[in-house]
Amino acid sequence: MALAVARTIEQGGALVAEAGTGVGKTFSYLVPALLSGERVLLSTATKALQDQLHGRDLPRLVRALGLPVRTALLKGRASYLCLHRLEQARQADAVHDGSVVQVLARVEHWAQTTRTGDLAEVPGLDERSAAIALVTSTRDNCLGSPCPRFRECHVHLARREAMAADVVVINHHLFFADLAVRESGMAELLPSVRVVVFDEAHQVNETGVLFLGVQLGAGQLLDFARDMLVLGLQRARGMADWQGLCAQVERAARDLRLLADHAPGATRLVWTEQAPDGLPVEAWRTVLGQISQACTQALQSLEVVQGMAPDFERLHARAAALADSLERFCGPCAPGAVRWVDVGLHVRLAEAPLDLAPSVRSWLQSAAAGGGVAGGAPATPPVEAAARAWIFTSATLGDDPGLRWFTEPMGLEDAQILRVQSPFDYTSQAALYVPSGLPAPSDPGHSAQLAEWVAQAADRLGGRTLVLTTTLKALRVVGDGLRDRFSGSSRVEVLVQGQGPKRRLMERFRRGSNGGGPGCILVASASFWEGFDVPGDALQMVVIDKLPFPPPGDPLVQARSLRLQQAGRSPFKDYALPEAAVALKQGAGRLIRHESDTGLLVIGDTRLLKMGYGKRLLAALPPMRRLRSEQELDEVLDWLTRTSTTDRPCP
């Protein structure tokens, strides 16, 4: 893999490399990238992975290779303290509750000593705290160079440091957000870079389509109303009815929330007609009209005061942007895009392209022409980008030799493809079991019976179990069942996603029974399917409740399936099945993380053995030994509970 990366850096073009768990893909791209002497942009999936790359992997390699390389870490705005908004929040203490005021005091004390302004440095700061939105900026409310604290701005300083570095570590969200930021005149990084690496590349497409679309959410409206009220009362009291304007925007956002609450239980509402599915057309039009009227009146009032301070100019621009987005959603959906409404903590209207293929092709074409990837004049002269190298890598990029699951939606059909198998000895380290006594996944009692099965097996292991569910409903049923079963137990502790910050749950699970405490069962969904790394004995059984087919009611799934059908292809074979195979590989990949790990993978879905497509899904999994009877299962559970599992292979 390192040689393939080196050739791509030397010759230019795109390399798509699937590197199985344990290959060492991070060093496989870092070593040739560092030795090339080129400027490198590394993009990964999460802030935690950014910190690991910049704080551990890069320094170790730079020291080992003895290279004079300057590295920088660059995160999104929401990760950095905004000094200007901290001042505003401090002056508006009266509108905050006690818990928010306490967090603000802690952040203010830390702000006096921090060099980076990275909020990850604040001890014990809960990433869900309402205070974070008050002390960070967004693209909507950032004042840019007119800001009175611009010279000290942590975001600005981090960008300046990145522009001077040889290797810059960012994340996928920032990469796509920065395309829009660049158009407003911020420093451009990509045109001066010769090597671009996307680690955890399997997330790039889904991240990109959301950023390259249009969104309008109740959260945006509420943030705008809060900022308008605070600034209006501080800087222009009496020049407008700020409280009335704020109340009108908040009322419109609330009515949007209440209307969506009446929709059938879904997290995404398909929106192909005049109104989203399940919502009355007239009521929907009325709510959009209320939002439009509230934004228009706010815009008119802000026009009067926008010359008084940069903050008012930015608020005026935000009001205009909200009105423009609303006008977009009142018209037809753009060609080649899909529209829906997210129903969650906040309601959000969204329109996005179906995939990134057109955008990625334009990157490669503009690179060949020596330009950047977005509009606007470069802040630095672009590199001779005919030789720009694009590296896309992950442990899971598809289930066929051409990795079409990844390359087709990314427009990378002509890229060089490399698949590097995991060096782990799965046949001796792990086993796969499908419980035959479970009901069909469509049976209402499936989750409850799965919880009973997990309880018996996990009790023998003393916890050490990760249960991955495909739906939030299954998460609740399985979690409740296991908590009831182990209530009062001193041997097994049940953790359920949502009961605390993700980082805290992960740390508690990794600690396991060390120190004499109980072992853990963690029941989780969504983000725990990937990026959750627990080497050692703290995790010895991974349970996946059902085959992770994409939800058929999801608007993006429906639109992509329809496009395939119109092209004469099979939505199931060419979309749903590869999606399930990749997700299954990601979930199964949580089990064996080190060459000495041992464990059991359990898939609670008998379709894996009964349906014809099960062979394709089984082939996508690591080559673990198949258990075909309860007796074989008992032998493996006994093997896993031995003091040491290194003296003999999995039976």
N, C-alpha and C positions, 0 to 999 in steps of 0.2 A: 504493500500500500504506500509506504514511504517513497519507493522508487516511482510509482505511478504519479504521486503528488509532485515529485521533483520534475518529472517529464512535463507535466501540465504547466508548472510554473515556468519552465524553460521555453516551451513552445506556445503557450497560451491556449485558450479554449476552455471547455467545461469538462470536469470529471465528476461522475456520480459514483460514490464508493460506499457500499454497504459493508460494514465491519462488525462481525458478530461480537457478542459480549466477551471481554477478555483479550481481544486482539491488541488493545492499546492504541486505539484510533487517535487519541489526543496527541500522543507523541509521534504517531505516524504522519500527521500533517504539520505538527509544530517543528519537528527537527528539520525537514527540508525547507519549510518556510523561513525559519531563522537563518539557516545556512545560505539561503538564496541572496541575502542582503537586500531584498526588496521591502518596500512598505507593505504591511499586511493588515487587513481588516478581518478580525475574527468575530463572527456573530454566533451566539448560542441561544438556547431556548429560554433560560430563566436567569434572574439576577443571582440566584444561588450558584448556578454553574459559572456565571461570570466571575464571581468572587473566587471560586475554586481555580479557574484558569489563571486569573491575574495574581492571586495571592499565593498559589501553591505550585501549579504546573509550570508556568512560564519562568518564575524565578529559579526553580530547580534546573531547568534546561539551560537558561542563560548562564548560570554559574558553571554548569558542567561543560558547556561548549566554550566558555571563556569569551563570549561575544559582547562587544560594546553596544548593546541594544537597549533602546529606551522604550519602555512600555507604558501604556495608559489604560485606564478603565473609564468607560463612559456609559452612564445609565440614562434612563429617561427622566424627564423633569420631575415626575412624581417621587423620585428617589432622593431628591436634593432639597434641602431647606431653602426657602425663598425668604430672604431677610426683609424684603419690603412687606410681604404678606404676614410675616411674623409680627411686625410692628402694627399692622392693621388689626390683627387678631388680638394683640395685647390691649389695644385701645377699645376694643369691642367686648371686653370680658363680660359685660353685663348681659349679653345675649347668649352666653354659653352656660351650660350646666357645670356643676362642681367637678365632675370627673374630667371634663374637657379642660377646665382651668388648671387642674393639677398637671395634666399632660403638657399643657402649654408652658407651665413653669419649669418642668423638667427639660423640655426642649430648649427653652430660653437659656437655662444654665449651661447646657451642653454647647449651645451655639457660640458661647464666648471662647471656647477652646478648640473647636473642630477646625481642621484645615480643609477637609474635603466637602463638608456639608452633607455627606451621605447619611441619611437617617438610619441606615442599618447599624450605625455606630452607637445609637442611643440605647443604653441597656434596658432590656425588658419592654421596649416599645411594641405594643400590639399593632400589627399591620392593619387591623380592622378599626382602629381608633378614629373617631370622627375628627380628632384634632389634626390628623395628617392632611386632610383636604384644606385646612385653614392655613397651613404653614408651607404648602408647596404650590407651585404654579402649574398651569396647563397651557397648551397652545392658545386656548381661548383667552386666558386672563393675563398672560405674560406681557409686560410692557415693552420688552426689548431694550434697545439702547436708551430711550428716554427715561427709563426707570431711575429714580434717585439713588438706588443702591447697585447700579449696573456694574460699576468698577469692582465691587466686592462680590458680585453674583457668583454663586457656586456653580451653576449650570454653565455660565459664560467661561469661568476659569477652567472647568473640566473640559470644555470644548477647545479652549486655547491649548491646554496640555495635550489633548488628543491630536491636534493639528501639528504639534511639534514632535510627536512620538513616531517610532518606527513600527510598532505593533500596537494596535488599538483593539480592545475587547469591548464589544457591544452586545446587545441582544436583538432578537428578531423584531420585537415590537418597536424598538428604537430605530432600527434600520428603515422600516416602512414609515414610521412617523416622521423620520428625518427627511424623507422625500418631499413631504408637504412643507416642513419647516424651511428647507432649502429654498423653496420658491419665494419665501418672504424675506430672503436676504441673509439668512444665517450662514455661518462658515460652512463651506462644502468640504467634506472629507473624502468621499469616494473618488472624485476625479483625480486625486493625487495618489491613489492606491493602485498597485499592480496586482496584488493577490487578495482575493476575497474568499474566505472560508465560512461556510455555513455548517456548524456542528449541530447535531440534533435536527437535521434538515427535514425530517418527516413532518415537522410543525410549520415549515415555512409557508406552504400554500394556504393553510387555514388562517394563519396570522395575517398574511398579506391581503387576502381578499377582503377582510374586514376593514383594514386600514385604507385600502384603495377605493372603498365605497363611500357612501354618505350615511351619516347617522344623526338622529335627533332623539334625545332621551329626556325623560322626566328629570333625571339627575342633572343634566345640563341646565334645564330650566330652573331647578331649585338652586343650583350653585350661582347662576346668573342673578336670580332674585336676591339671594343673600348678599352677594357682593355689591349689588346696586343699593340695597338698603344701608349697609354699613358705610359705604363711600358717600352716599347722598347725605346721610345724617352727619357725617364727619366734615365734609367739605362744602356742601351746598344746601344746608338746612334752610327750608323755607322757599327754595327755588322750584320745588316740585313736591307733589304728594308722594314722597318716596315710600312711605308705609302702604299707601293705597296701591301704588304700582306693584310693589313687592307682593302684596296680598293677591292681586289679580293674576300675576304670573304663577304664584303658588297654587291658587285655586284651579287654574287651567291644568297644571301638572297633576293635581290631585284628581280632577275629573277624568283625566286620561288614565290614571292608575285605576280608578274605580270602574271605568268602563271595561278595561282589560280584565279585571277580576271576574267579570261575568262570563268570560270566555270559557269553553270547556278546558279541563285540566291539561294544559300544554305549555311548554316553555317557549315554543315558537309558533306563531300563528301564520299560516300561509296567507299571502296577500297578493292575489292575482286579479281580483275584481276591484270594485270601487271601495270596498271595505275589507279588512281582514276577516278570515273565516270565523264565523260564530259571533260577529259583532254586527248590530243593526246599522245599515248605511246612514240613515238620518242622524242617529246618535253619534256616529263616527264623524260625520261632517260637522256636526255642532261642536264637538270637542276640538277639532282642528281649527274651526273658526274662532273659538275662544282663545286658543294659543296664538293664532295670528293677530287677533285684536290686542292681546296683552303685550305681544312683542312690538306691535306698531306703536302703541301708546308709550311704551318704554323708550322706543327709538325717538319719538318726537320730543320727549322730555330731555333725553340725553343730548339731542342736537343743540339745545339751548346752553348746556353747560360743558360741552365737550372740549372747549378751548381753555377751560380753567385748570386742567391738570392732565397729564398723560393717562392717569387711571380712567378718567372719563372718556378720553379718546378710545381707549381699549374697550371699555364697556359699550360704547356706541358701535364699534366694529363687531362686538359679540352679538349685540341685538340685531344688527344687519345680517350677520351670518345665520343666526337662528331663523330670521324671516326668510332668507334665501333657501335654507334647507327645507323649511315648511312648504314654500312654493314648489320646490322640486317634488316633494311627496304628494302634493295636490295634483300633479300631472301624471302622465303615464310612466311606467318603468322603462329605464334605458334598455336599448337592444343588447342582448347578450348578458343581461344582469338578472338578478332575482331580488324580490322584495319581500320582507316579512316584518313581524313585530315580535320582539323579545319580551317575554313576561317573566320577570324575576323580582329582585329587590326593587328595581326601577323598571318602568316600561320604556322600551327603546324602539324607535322606527329605524329600519335598516334597509339599505339597498347596496348590493355588492356584485362584482363580476363573479361568474361561476368558477373561474380558476385564474391562475397567474400567467398562463401560457402567452397571451399577447404582450404582457408587460415584460416577461423575462426575455422573449425574443427581441423586444426593442432594446433591452439592456445590452444584449450580445451584439446587436447590429450597431448601436450607438458606440459601443466600446470599439468595435472594428473600425469605426469612423474617427476614433480618437476623442470622443466626447464622454459626457457623464451619463447618468441614468434619469435625469429629470431636467425640467426647465430651469432657467435662471443662469446668470453668468457665474462661472466658477470663481471661487475666491483665490484659488491657486491654479497655476497652469496644469492642465490635465496631462497625465502620463501618456506615452505613446501606446494607447490602449489596444492596438491591434494584437498585442501579445498579453493582454490582461487574462489572468487565470481565475477561473471560478471553480471552487471545490465544494461539493455538496456531500456530506457524509452523515451516517447515522447507523445504529445497529439494526434498524428495520426500515427498509425502503420499498418492499414489495415481496411477492411470493413467486415470481417468475424470473428467468434469467435476464430479461430485459428491464426488470424493475419498473414495469409500465405504470404501476400504481402511483409512482412518484414522477416519472419522466413525462408522461402524457399531460397531466394538468399543469406541469411546470414548463411545458414547451421545450423540453430537453431531450427529444427523441434522437438528436444527432450527437449527444454527448458521449464521451467514453464511459463505459460501464465496467465497474470492478466489484466483485463479490468476494469477500474474505471471510472464510468460515471461522467460527469460534474455536479456540484451542482446547476448550474444556472437554473432558471425557464424560459426556452426559450419560452414557449407558451405565457407568459405574458410580456416577455422582447423584443421579436423580431417577425418579420413576413417575409415570403418568397413570392416573386412575380415573375412570368414569363410573360413579356409583350407579348400578343398574336399577336400584329400587326407587329412585326418585321419580316423581311424576313428570309429565311433559312440561317444558318451560311455560306453556300457555295456561297451565292449570293454576287456579288461584292459590292453591296450597303449596306451590313449588318452593317459594322462599322460606316458609315456615318449616317445611320438612328438611330443606337444605340446612337451616340453622340447627336442627336436631342432629343431623349427621355430623356437622362441623363440631358441635359441642362434644360429642363422644370421642372423635378423633383428637381434637385439640386438648381434651382433658388428659389423654394419654401422653401427649407431648409436653404438657405443662404450659400451654399457650403456644408461643412460637409460630403463630398462624396469621397470615394476611388473607382477608376475604375481600375480593374485588367484585363489585356489583356493577351491572350494566345500567341500572336505573336508580333514581333516588327513592322510589317506592320500595324496591328490594333492599336498599340500604337500611331503611327504617325497620322493615319487617325482620331482617336478619339480625340487625343490631339489637332490637328489642328482645328478640328470642334468646340471643346469647347473653344479654345482660340479666334477663330473668333466670337463666340457667345457672349463671355463675355469681348471682347476687350473694354477697357475704363470703365468697370464697377467698381464702388467703393464698391460694396457689395460682389462680388465673385472674388477670384483670382484663376487662373488655373495654376497648377504646373504640369510639365511633366518630367518624368524620363529622365535623360540625360542632363537637362538644368543646372545642378549644382551638387555638391557632394551629395551623398545619405543622409549623416548625416544632411546636411543643409536643404534638402527638408523635411526630417522627422521632424526636429525641427520646421520648419515653419508651417507644417500641424498641429502638436500637439498644437501649440500656437493658432490656429484657429482665432476666432474673438475677443479673449481677448485683452483688451487694445483699443477697438474701431476700429480695422482694419477689413478688409474683411475676410469672411470665405473662406475656400479652397476646391477646387476639385483637387485631385491628381490622375493623370493617370500614371499607372506604370505596369511593367511586371516583370517576372523572380523573383529576390530576394525579392520583396515586397509581394509576396504571403505568406511569412512566416516570423516570427521574427519581424513584424512591430506591435508594441503595442501602441494603442491609446485609453486608457480608457477615459470615460467622453463624453461630448457633442461635442467635436471637430470632432468626426466621428459618423455619424448616418445612413449613407447608404453605403453599399458595393455593387458594380456592377461588376459581372463577365461576360465578353463578350460572351464566348462560353464554352462548356464543354471541359475541359482540357485533351483531349486524347493525348497520346504521338504522336509526329510527325512520320508518317509512313515511311518517307524517311530517318530517322536518322539511322546510321549504327548500333548502339547498339540496337535500337528497332527492326530492321530487324533481327539481329543475334539472339536475344533472342526469337523473334517470331518463327524463323525457328527452333530453338532447341525445342520449345514446340510442333510445328507441327510434327517434326520427332519423338517425344515421344507420338504421338497420342492425344495430348491435343489441346484445342482451344486457339490460340493466342489472340483472342478478349476477351473471357470470363476469361481466366486465366492470362492475362497480361494487355491488353489495358484498360479493364473495371476497374480492381482494381487500376491501375495507375491513371485513371481519378477520381475515388472515393476518393483516398487519396489526390490528388491535390485539388479537390473541397472542401474537409473538411479543408484543410490548408487555402484556400482562404476565406471560410466562417468564419473561426475562427478569422479573423481580426475584426469582427463586435462587439461581446460581450466579453469584457475583464474584466468586474467587475460586481458584483451582482446588481449594480444600473444602469448599462448601458441599453440603449434601442436603437433599430435600425431596419432597413429594409435591407434585402438581396434580390438583384435583379439578376436573371440569364437570360441573353439575348439569350437564346437558347431554342427554342420550342421543340427540340428533347427530352428534359427532361420530357415533358408531352405526347408526341406523340409516342415515341418508347418504346418497351417493356422493354429495359434495363434501362429506366428512373426510374422505381420503385426501382431498386437496388441503383442508385445514390441518389435518394431522401432519401432512408433509411440510407444512410451514413451521411446525414446532421443532424445537431442538430434538435430536434423536434420543429421547429418554426411553428407558425400558417400560413397556406396557404391562400393567398389572391386569390380570383377567379374572381374578377371583378374590373373595374376601380373605381367604387364607393367605394369598400373596400379599394383600394389603396389611394383614396383621404382622407378617414377617418384616415388612418394611418399617412399620410403626415401631416394632420392637427394636429394629436396627437403629432407628433414629434416636431412640431414648437411651441407647447405651452411653456410658460415660465417654467413650471415644468411638468415632465412626471412621477413623482413618486406618484401622487395622484390617478391614476387609471391605470389598466393594458392596454396592447395593445388591441385596439378594435377588 
